[in-house]
Every structure is written in C-alpha cells, then in structure tokens.
Amino acid sequence: MNIATHEPFTQKADPADQASSKEYPDDFEQGLVYFLPNLKAFACSLTRDVSHAEDLVQDTVLRALKYKAKFIRGSNLLAWLFTILRNLFLSEIRRNKSFAEIVPQIQARKKPTETSSQHDYMQLVELLNAIGKLPSHQKRAITLVGALGYSYEETAKCEACAVGTVKSRVSRARSSLQEWTDPDPL
C-alpha cells in the first residue's frame, strides 16, 4: 500500500499492495492484541514495575482505540503504539513532579501537638514512608482519594484514566500499605 495516499485505516487494502500478513493481522484490533506482549515489554523497560506497566499498556490500548481513525493504514502499527505508550509515560513523569508538591501538604496536616501522642506521629511517619515506596501511579491515586479526599471520578479525570483503573490502583495501594505498616496482622 502506498503510504503517501494516506488512506484511512477503515478502507480495505489491495492484496497486491499489502505487506506480508505474517507480520501482524490486517485488522486494527487484531493488531493491537498481537502487539500486547511487545507493548508490555516496552512498558516494563520504562517503568521497571509490572503492575505500573500493565496500567500503562491498558491506557495505551484505550488511547489507540480512541484515535483509531488517525492511524494511517499501511504504516507501522507497532511504532505508532510505542509512540503512544512513550508519550503517556512522559506525561505521567511530568504529572509526578506535581506530586512532590502534595506530600508537604499532607505532612503539614498532621504535626505532633500537645493533644497528639508521639505514637500517632510515628505512625504517620511510617505511613508516609510506606506511601513513598508505592509505584507512582498508585501513590498518586491513594494520595488524591485517601489523603486529599477526591472522589474516584475526580481522580480518574485528573489521571486521565477510567474510574475502574483508579479503584484498582487505590485497592492495590491499600493492600501494599497494609502489608508494609502491619506485616503481622495476628
């Protein structure tokens, strides 16, 4: 297929012009499924965290489906998906810089006073240290929902992801925090 014609992806390609179908399926959605392992490997190399990489791949697939009409049929689908994934990751890094501004607000909310005990303050310090160990996407979600009181819907809007994704991130963060702050529940 001649890329210079910029035919929309929805049009069927002429079989004589088609690249080898062994590379990946001709259907857009099948191509997405075919390249999921490649996307996950690339996301893992960027994030160094499997759960964060899975979230990044999920966001990439959603974005690719949303902008399917902008994909030029005959061009490199994998390169297009990698570009989306990389841009999402870079946007996330830029958002993380603002997270660094949120932590002092949380710490300022709970300083030891005459009415609070040293034990309460130490628990807060332990919790903040545990939050610091979380992957960045879980850290932002638990901070926005748990500490700043945002709703799941507001957090999803801030994070540009689905409400279910936010709920999942908060749940995983809470589980991790529970393990780290209370390793022996009995």
Secondary structure, DSSP 8 states (H G I E B T S, - for coil): --GGG--BTTS---TTT---TTSS-SSHHHHHHHTHHHHHHHHHHHHS-HHHHHHHHHHHHHHHHHTGGGSBTTS-HHHHHHHHHHHHHHHHHHHHHHHHHHHHHHHHH----SSS-HHHHHHHHHHHHHHHHS-HHHHHHHIIIIIS---HHHHHHHHTS-HHHHHHHHHHHHHHHHHHH-S---
